[in-house]
Amino acid sequence: MSRVFNFSAGPAALPLEVLETAKAELTDWQGTGMSVMEVSHRSKPFVAVAEQAEADLRELMGVSDDYAVMFLQGGATQQFALIPMNLAADGQTVDQLVTGSWSKKALKQGQAVRTVNLVADGADSNYTDVPARDSWNLTDDAAYFHYCGNETIGGVELHDVPDVGNVPVVCDMSSTILSRPIDVDKFGMIYAGAQKNIGPAGLTIVIVRKDLIASGGAGLPDILKYSTQADAGSMSNTPPTFAWYMAGLVFDWIKRNGGLAAMGEQNSAKAAKLYAAIDSSDFYANPVAIEHRSWMNIPFTLANADLDALFLEQSAAAGMTNLKGHRSVGGMRASIYNAVPMEAIDALIAFMEEFERTNG
C-alpha cells in the first residue's frame, strides 16, 4: 500500500526518512543484535542517545543552561495538574487564559489543586478568537500565567508571547513546538506532547527554568516533582525509551533540513496557501479570526454540512486521511505539521476544488 497524506491532529505524520531509519534499525540497533526497545535505559548506548537528543533539542530551540529539559511520560494532560502542584504553593494564585478546549481542560485541573484566576475566556466568540488583551484580569503576584499557544481543536493560535509583566509564562506548546523559531527566554516553562511535531505518543517534553522548580512541589511524592526528574536526567524511573529515541531522530532530521528557520518558512507558506484556497471559495469557510488563525491546525466547513460524509469518503479514496474535524466542532480539519509536505497541501487543494466543482 502506498503512503497517504496524513492530516491527523495527533498522533500525527512523522517524516518518512525518520520512519525508514527506525525501520532499518528496528531489530538490530547499533550492532547490538537488539532493538532499541530492548536495551536498558541506563546502558551506555541508550544514555548516549538520550543525551544527544537533549543536546539537539537545546541547539534547535536555543535553550540555555538556566533551563532543565525533561523527557517525561503522562502526556501534556498530566502536566495540567503537575504544573500548579510544582510551580505554585498553597495559597498562591495561578493566572490562566482560556482560548479553547485544551486550555479549558488545563483550567479544570488547575482549579482542582490551586486557587486559579480566570484571566479571560474566549467563550463569547465560541473560541474562534482570543479575548482582547485590554480585557484580561491579571493578578500582580500570580505564581505564573498559563496559556495554550495553539488550540489544536479550534485552530486558534496566539502568535506572540503574552506580555504579563514579571509573572513567569507557562505555555502548552504541544502543537507548535519546533514549527518555527521561538525565544525560550520569554517563558518560565514550555511543555508539549510529542505526538505532533516531535515523535510518537507517550513522550512529553518539559522545558522549565531551574529556579522555578528548585524548591517547588512541597509535599508531593518524589515521582511527581519536577526537581526529581530534572536531577535524575528524566530517568528516576524507566522513561519511554522508544519515543525518546524517535524524538532524537526527528531532532536530527530538523537540523539537517535547515532547522527551525526553515521549518517556519515552510509552515507559514503551507498555511497561507491553504487559507487562500478556503478564503477564495464560497463553498468552504474558516471560522477563526484572521489574526489568530493557526499555522498547524486549519478547520474548515462546507457550505452544506450534508456533504461532509461524502467529502471524507472521497478524500480518503484519493489518499488523504484524517480530515474529519473534532467531534466537538464538526466540519473538517487539516493538521499540517512539519512532516506534512507542501505536496500534501497541493493535493488537498486540488481535491477541494474538484469536490466544489462537482457538488457546489
KELOTOR-620465 format. One record per atom (N, C-alpha, C): residue in one letter; z, y, x. Coordinates in steps of 0.2 Angstrom, whole numbers, plus 5000, padded with zeros to 4 digits. Layout:
<pts>
AZYX...
</pts>
This chain:
<pts>
M500049945004M500050005000M500050065004S499650115003S499650175007S500150225005R500350265010R500950315009R500750365003V501250384999V501150434994V501450494997F501250554993F501550614994F502250614990N502750624993N503450614990N503750684990F503850704983F504150764982F504850764979S505150704981S505850694979S506350744982A506850764978A507350814980A507850784984G507950724985G508350684989G508650624986P508650564990P508450564996P507650574996A507450615002A506850645002A506350615007A505750645008A505250625013A505550625020L505450585024L505550585031L504950585035P504950615041P504250615045P504050545046L503450535045L503150475046L503250445054E503150495058E503250475065E503950455067V504450485063V505150455064V505250385061L504950375055L504950315052L504650255057E504050275060E503750225064E504150215070T504450265073T504950245079T505450205077A505750215071A506350175069A506050105067K505450095065K505250035063K505149995070A504850025075A504749985081A505349965085E505850005083E506549995087E507049955083L506849935077L507249905072L507649845074T507249795077T507549735079T507749725086D507449775090D507649775097D507749845100W508249875099W508449945101W508549955108Q508249985112Q508350005119Q508449945123G508049885121G508049825125G508749785125T509149805119T509749765119T509649705115G509049685112G509049625108G509349635101M509549695099M509949705093M509649765090S509749775083S509649835080S510149885082V510049955081V510550005082V511049995077M510949965071M511449955066M511949895068E511749865073E512149805075E512649815081V512549875085V512949895091V513549935089S514049925093S514649965092S514550035092H514850075088H514850145088H515150175094R515550135098R515950155104R515650135110S515050095109S514650075115S514350135119K514250125125K513950175129K513250195126P512850145125P512150165122P512150205116F512650195111F512650225105F513050295106V513550295110V513850365111V513350415114A512850385119A512350425121A511950455116V511750415111V511350435106V511650495102A512350475100A512650525096A512750595100E512950595106E512950655110E512350695110Q511750655111Q511150685112Q510950715105A511050685099A510950715093A511350775092E511950775094E512350845093E512050895097A511850875104A511650925108A510950955105D510550915103D509950935100D510050985094L510450965090L510651005084L510951075086R511351075091R511651135093R511051185096E510551145100E510051185103E509551215097L509451175092L508951195087L509251255083M509851255081M510251305077M510551355081G510651345087G510951395091G511751395090V512051335090V512751335088V513151335095S513551385095S513951395101S514551345101D514951355107D515551315108D516051335104D516051385100D516551415096D516551365090Y516051325089Y516051285083Y516051215084A516451175080A516351105080A515751075076V515451025078V514950995075V515150925073M515150905067M515350845065M514850805061F514850735062F514350695058F514750645054L514850665047L515350635043L515050595037Q515450555034Q515250525028Q515550555022G515350535016G515550555010G515150605006G514550625009G514150675006G514450745006A513950795004A514150855003A514650864998T514650824993T515050824987T515750814989Q515950774994Q516550764996Q516850824999Q516450865002Q516650925006Q516850975000F516650974994F516851024989F517651024989A517950964990A518650954989A519050964996L518650945002L518950945008L518951015011I518451055009I518451125012I519051165010P519251165003P519851205001P520451175004M520551115005M521151075007M521251095015N520651105018N520651115025N520651185027L520351225023L520251295026L520751345022A521051325017A521451365013A522151335012A522651375013A523351345012A523551355005D524151325003D524451334997D524551404996G524351434990G524551504988G523951554990Q523451524995Q522951564996Q522351564991T521951614990T521451624985T520751604989V520351564986V519651554988V519151584983D518751624986D518151654983D517551604982Q517351604976Q516751554975Q516251594971L515551594973L515051614969L514651554966V514451564959V514151504956V513451534954T512951494956T512251504955T511851444952G512251394951G511851334948G512351274948S511951214947S512351154946S512851134952W512551144958W512951124964W513551164965S513451234965S514051274966S514551274960K514251254954K514751234948K515151174950K514851124953K515251064955K515751084960A515551124965A516051144970A516651184967L516451234962L516951264959L517551224956K517251174952K517751124949K518251094954Q517951064959Q518351034964Q518851084968G518551144969G519051194972G519651204968Q519451214961Q520051234956Q520551174956A520351114957A520751054957A521351064962V521251094968V521651094973V521951164976R521551214974R521751284976R521651334971T521951394972T521851454967T521151474969V520651474964V519951494965V519851564961N519551614964N519251674961N518551664960L518251664954L517551654952L517251724954V516951734959V516651804961V516151824956A515651784954A515151794949A514851734947D514551734941D514251664938D513551684935G513051644937G512351664935G512251634928A512751614924A512551584918A512151624913D512251694913D511951734909D511151734910S510951714916S510251704917S509951634916N510451594914N510351514914N510151494921Y510551524925Y510451504933Y509751514935T509351564933T508751574936T508751634940D509351664941D509351724945D510051724948V510251774953V510851774956V511151844954P511751844951P512151904949P512051964954A511952024952A511852074957A512452084961R512352104967R512952104972R513452154970D513252204967D513752254965D514252234959S514052174956S514452144951S514952094953W514952084959W515452024962W516152054962N516552014960N517352024961N517651984966L517652014972L517851984978L518651994979T518951954983T519651954985T519651974992D520052034993D520052065000D520352015005D520851975004D521151925009D520951855007A520451835004A520251765002A520251725009A520451665008A520351615014A519651605016Y519151605011Y518451605013Y518051625007F517451635008F516951645002F516451585002H516351554997H515951494997H515351504992Y514751484994Y514151484990Y513651434992C513251414988C512651364989C512051404991G511851394997G511251434999G510651424995N510551364992N509951344988N510151294983E510051314977E510151264972E509551214971T509651154973T509151104973T508851094966I509251094961I509051084954I508651134951G508951194951G508651254948G508151294952G508151284959G507651314963G507851384964V508451404964V508751474966V509051474973E508751524977E508951524984E509251604985L509751604989L509951664992L509651674999H509151715000H508851715006H509151755012D509751795010D510151825015D510851805015V511151805020V511951785020V512251845017P512651825012P513051875008P513551915013D513551985012D514052025016D514652025012V515151995014V515851995011V516452015016G516252065020G516752085025G516952035030N517552035031N517851995036N518051925034V517951915028V518151845025V517651795028P517851735030P517351685033P516951665027V516251655029V515751625024V515651555025V515751515019V515551445019V514951435015C514451395018C513851385014C513651315014D513551295007D513251225006D512451235008M512251205013M511551215016M511151155015S511351115011S511051045010S510351045010S510051085006S509351085005S508951135009T509251175013T508851225018T509051215025I509551175027I509651175034I509051145038L508951175044L508351155048L507651175045S507651215040S507051235037S506751295040R507151335044R507051395047R507551415051P507451465055P508051495060P508551525056I509151515057I509751555054I510251575060D510651625058D511151645063D511751615061V511951565065V512551525063V513151565064D513151615068D513751655069D513951695063K513551705058K513751735052K514151695048F514251635049F514651585045F515251565048G515751545044G516351515046G516251435046M515851415041M515651345040M515051335037I514651285039I514051265036I514051185035Y513851165029Y513851095028Y513251075024A513051015025A512450985022A512350915022G512250885016G512050815016G511350805019A511350745022A510750735027A510150725023Q510150705017Q509550665014Q509050715011K508950775015K508350815013K507950835019N508250865024N507950885030N508150855036I508650815035I508950785041I508850705042G508950665037G508850595038G509050565032P509250495032P509350455026P510050475023A510150465017A510850475014A511350435017G511950465017G512550435020G512850475025L512550525027L512750565033L512850635030T513350675032T513450745031T513650785037I513250835038I513350875044I513850935042V514350945046V514850995046V514851035052I514751105052I514751145057I515251195056V515851205059V516351245057V516751275063R516951335062R517251375068R517951335069K518051325076K518551285078K519251325076D519251395076D519851425075D520051415067L519551405063L519751395056L520051325054I519951275059I520251215057I520851195062A520951235067A521451215072A522151195069S522351235063S522951215060S522951205053G522351195050G522251185043G522351105041G522351095035G522451035032G523151005032A523651055032A524351035032A524550985026G524850935028G525050885023G524550835021L523950845024L523350795022L523450735026P523250675024P523150615028P522650635034D522750605040D522350625046D521650615044I521450565041I520750555040I520350605036L520750645032L520450705028L520450765032K520750775038K520750835041K520150845046Y519850905045Y519350915050Y519550915057S520150935059S520350935066S520350865068T520550815064T520550745067T519850725068Q519350735064Q518650715065Q518350755071A518550815072A518250855077A518550835084D519150815084D519450795090D519250725092A519050685087A518850615089A518050615090G517750665090G516950665090G516650635084S516950645078S516750615072S516750535072M517250515077M517250435077M518050415076S518350455072S519050425070S519050365067N518550355063N518350285060N517650275061T517350215059T516650195060T516250245057P515750285060P515350335057P514750295054P514350335050P513650305048P513150305053T513150245057T512850245063T512050255063F511850215058F511050215057F510850285055A511150315050A510950385048A511050435054W511550425058W511650465064W511050455069Y510850395070Y510350385074Y509650415071M509550405065M508950435062M508950505062A509550535061A509550615062A509350635069G509550595074G509350615081G508650615082L508350565079L507550555079L507250615076V507550635070V507250695066V507350765070F507950765073F508050825078F507550835083D507450775086D506950775092D506250785089W506050765083W505450775080W505350855079I505850885077I505850955075I505750995082K506050975087K506051005093K505351005096R505050945095R504350935098R503750965094N503950985088N503451015084N503651095083G503951125088G503951195088G504651225086G505151175084G505751205082G505851235076L506351275074L506451295068L506051355066A505751395071A505251445070A504651415067A504451365070A503851335067A503951305060M504551275059M504751245053M504751305047G504951355049G505051415045G504351445043E503951445048E503251475046E502851425041Q502951355043Q502551305038Q502851305031N503551305031N503851305024N503751365020S503751425023S503551485020S502851485017A502351455021A501651455019A501651405013K501951345014K501851295009K502151325002A502751355002A503051384996A502551434993A502351484997A501951534995A501251514991K500951454994K500351434991K500451394985L501051364984L501151334978L501351384972Y501751434974Y501951484969Y501351524967A500951534972A500251574970A499851534965A499851464966A499451424961A499851424954I500451424954I500851424947I500751494944D500851544948D500851614945D500151634943S499551604945S498951624944S498651584937S499151544935S498951504929S499351524923D499051514917D499451524911D499651454908F499551404912F499651334909F500351314913Y500551344919Y501151324922Y501551394923A502251384924A502651434924A503251414929N503551464932N504151454936N504651504933P505251484931P505751524928P506151574932V506151554939V506651594943V506351664945A506851704946A506751774948A506451774955I505851814955I505451804961I505851814968E506351864968E506651874974E507151814976H507251774971H507751714973H507351644972R506751644973R506351584972R506551544979S506651474978S506751434983S506151414987W506151404994W505651384998W505651304997M506151274996M506251204996M506151164990N506351194984N506351164978N505951204973I505451184970I505051234966I504951194959P505351224954P505251194947P504751234944F504351194939F503851224935F503851184929T503651224924T503551194917T502751204915L502651154910L501951154907L501951194901A501451224899A501451264893A501551224887N501451164887N501551114882N501951054885A502651054883A503051004886A502850934883D502550924878D502250864876D501850824881L501550864886L501150844891L501450814897D502150824897D502550814903D502450744905A502550694901A502450624902A501750604905L501250634902L500550624905L500450654912F500750714913F500650744919F501050694925L501650674923L501950624928L501550564929E501350534924E500950474924E500350474929Q499950534927Q499350544931Q499450564938S499950604939S500050624946S500350564950A500750524947A500950464951A500350414953A499850414948A499250374949A498850404955A498850464955A498550504961A498850504967G499450474968G499850464974G500350524975M500550554970M501150604971M501750584966T502250574970T502850544966T503450594966N503950574961N504550614961N504450684959L504050694955L503850764952L504250784946K504650734943K505050754937K505550794938G505650844934G506250894935G506850854934H507450884936H508050864935H508250854927R508550804925R508750794918R509050854915S509450894919S509750954916S509351014915V508751014918V508251064917V507651044914G507350984915G506750964912G506150994916G505550984914G504951004917G504850964923M504551004928M504350974935M504751004940R504750974946R505051004952R504650974958A504451014962A504150994969A504651014974S504950964978S505350974983S504950964990I504851024994I504351024999I504751035006Y505150985007Y505550995014Y505050985020N505450995026N505050995032N504550935033A504650875030A504250815031A503650815026V503650865021V503150865016V502550905019P501950885021P501450925024P501050965019M500751015022M500351055018M499751015015E499550965017E499050915014E499350895007A500050885007A500350865000A500250924995I500450984998I500351044993I499651054991D499151044995D498451054993D498251004988A498550934989A498350884984A498650894977L499350924977L499650934971L499350994967I499151044971I498751104968I498151084965A497751044968A497151014966A497250974959F497750934959F497850894953F498050934948M498450984949M498751034944M498151074941E497651094945E497051124942E496651084938E496551024940E496150974936E496550954930F497150944930F497550924924F497550984919E497551044921E497551104917E496851104914R496251094918R495651094915R495451044909T495750984910T495650934905T496150934899N496750974900N497250974895N497451034892G497251094896G497451154894G497051184887
</pts>
